[in-house]
């Protein structure tokens, strides 16, 4: 035990870490650089999650809502804050079915590859059910349980018949 303490004091005494000192950096400067990077990334996260204006539903999302209404799922689409970079997700919205308590989540991705990645992420989440993709749109039913199968079937069938512009 005494040897370990002596080794600890030997390694970390003096001018700091020998490797960092050999490169010409002081421990203080390395710490300040890491702190700066941490503040920079946390600032971006705060902006995307809380400060950025909510993206309004796109024309593709609105046409999906019109399609849902045309096939008998009466409701309306409204914007949802998503917190993703615009290079991944263009907009997020929810479709509220009249007289039904649970929303339908609609996400429009920036490109086909982003849509496929988002679909895989949604499929791996246990609380996001019946994930489907059509073009740039990814649809899922958040927090829908086993007792919602009848409505879930209506929604997924309506989404399957939607003619995407992309």
N, C-alpha and C positions, 0 to 999 in steps of 0.2 A: 504494500500500500504506500509506504514511504517513497519507494522508487517511482511509482506512478505519479505521485505529486511532484517529485523532483523533475521528472521528465516533462510534466505539464508546464511547470514553471520555466524550464529550459526552452521548450519549444515556443512558448508564447510570451517570453520576456524580451525586453529590448525594443527593437524597432518594428516589431510586429511579425507577421508571417514571413518566413525566409523566402518563399517563392514570390510573394507579392513584392517584397523589398528588392529581390533580384531583378524584377522587371521594371523597377524604377517607380512604382506606385506606393503611396502610403496607404495604410489601412483606412485612414480617415477619408481619403479621396475615393477609394473603392466603395466605401460605405455610402458616401454622398451620391456617387453615380448610381448605385443600386436604388437608393431612396428616390432619386429623380425619376428613374425609369418606372418605379412602382407608382409614384404619384401621377405620372403621365398616363399610364394604362388605367389606373383607377379613375382618373378624370374622364377618359373616353368612355368607360363603362357607365359612369354616372350620367354622362350626357346621353348616351344611347338608351339607357334604361328609364331615365326620369325627366330630362330636360328637353330632348328633341320633340318637336311637335308630332302628334299622332298622324301617321299616313292615312289618307282617306281611301276608301275602297276604289279600286281601279275599274275601268270600263269592263274588263273581263269578269271581275267579281260581280258587278252590277248585272251583266248579262246572265251570269249563273243564277243570281237571285230572281231575275225575270223568268228564267227557265223553270226554277223551282215553283214559282207561282203558277206558271202555265200548266205544270203537271199535277197541280193540286196541293202542293206544300205552300200554303199561304204564309207569308212572313215578310221580313225586311232585313236588310243587311246593314250592319253598323261597324265603324272602325274599332280596331283593338290595337293597343300598344304592343309592339313585338320585341324591341330591344336588340335585334340583329343588325349587322352591317347591311347597307343597301346592296352590296355586292353579293349577298346571299338571299335576302328577302326584300322584295319590293314593297309589299304591303301585307297586312294581316287584317282580317275582318271576321265577324261572326254573323251567322244567319239565325235570326230569332223566329222560330215557327210559332204562329199564333196559337195560343191555347196550350202550348207545350213548354215545360219548365227548363229544358236543357237546350243550349245553343249548339250550332254546327260551326266548327272552326274551319275557316278558309284562309289559306296562305298562298300568296302569289310570289314565286321565287324569281330571281333575276335571270336565270337561264335553265336549260334542261338538266345540266349536271347538278346545279344547286337544288333543283326540284327533286332529283333522285336521292341526293344526300339527305335532304330534309325528310323525305318519305321514309328512308331507312331509320333516321333518328326517331321519328314519330312512331314507327312500328315497334321500336325497342322500348318505348315508354309504356308502362303497364296501365296507366290511366287514360291513354288516348286510344280509343277503339276505332275499328273499321277504317283504317287509313287507306286512302286511295289517291292516285295521281292521274291527272289528265293534263298533258302539256305542262304549262308552268304552274298550274294550280295543284295544291295538295289539300285534301279534305280529311278531317278527322272528327270524331265525336268525343269530346273531352268529358270524362266522368260518366259516360253512359254505361249502365250496368246490364246484366243479363235480362232484367225485366223490361228493357226497352227494345227488344229485338224487332217487334213489329214496325215501330217508327224508324229504327235504324235501317231496316230493309227498304222502306220507302225512300229514305234519303239516299242510300247508296245506289239504288236502282235509278233514281232521278239523276244522280251525278254521272252514272254510267252512260245515260242517254244524252248528256250535254255535249253539244258540238263546240269544242274549243276552237278559238280563233288561231291558236298557235300550233 
